[in-house]
């Protein structure tokens, strides 16, 4: 997230999702992933005002209709002026 810290000037908005450790795809997926804990995600947003932080931790279908365990963090944050 270092790049986002540098590029996102005061007043800039970040909106995105991060994978949690309990997600079905967090380990041994077809490509490497970088799951994070709630604390690790929050640490990424030092210098931001977090507008929305939502943790999803449930079993539900993928877009292809297959069941999986979803563990994600959805974030909306505004960069504070330096």
N, C-alpha and C positions, 0 to 999 in steps of 0.2 A: 504494500500500500504506500510505500515511500513515494512512488511516482504521483499518486493521487494527492498526497500531502503537498507536494511541490506544485502541481498543476492547478489544484483547486484553491483559488484565491479566496479571500474573505467574501462571504455571501454566496459562494458556489454551493451547489446542492449535489449530494451523493445519494443515489438510490440503488440498492442492490441486495443480493442474497449471498449468504455464506453457508457452507455445509457444516453440520455438527457431527460429532464423533459417533453418534448412534445411527446415522443414516446408513441404509443398506449398501450404498455405493461408496462409503467412506474407506473401506478396506477391500483389497483384492478385486477392484473394478478393472475393466479392460484397459484403463489408463490411470496413471497415478493421480491421486486427489490430495487435497490439503484440508482436512477437516479441522475445525476450531471449536474451542469451548466458548461459552458465553463471555467469560472474562477476557479471553483472547480477542474476541470480536470487539468488545468495548475498548480494550487497550488501543486498537487500531484508530479509534476516533477521538484521541486526545486532541483538543483544539477545535472540536466540532460540537455543535448543539444537536443532540439526538432528538429528532422530532418524533420518530416512531421506531420502536424496537419490538419485533414480534418473533417469538420462538414457536416453530411448528415441530411437533414431536408426535407423529401418529402414523398409522398404517392407512394407505390410500392407493388408488390406482395411478399408474403413469399415463401419459398421453396415449400409449399403445394398449392400455387396458390391463396391464399386469400389476399385481399387488407388490408393494415394497414398503419399507419403513422410511418415512420422510423425517429428517431432523435438519431443519434449516433455521437460519436467523435472517429475517428481512429487516433492513435498515434504511431509514431516511434521515439524513443529517445535513446540517448547514455548517459550512466552515466559518468559524468566528474570524473577524478582522484581526490582523496581527497588530 
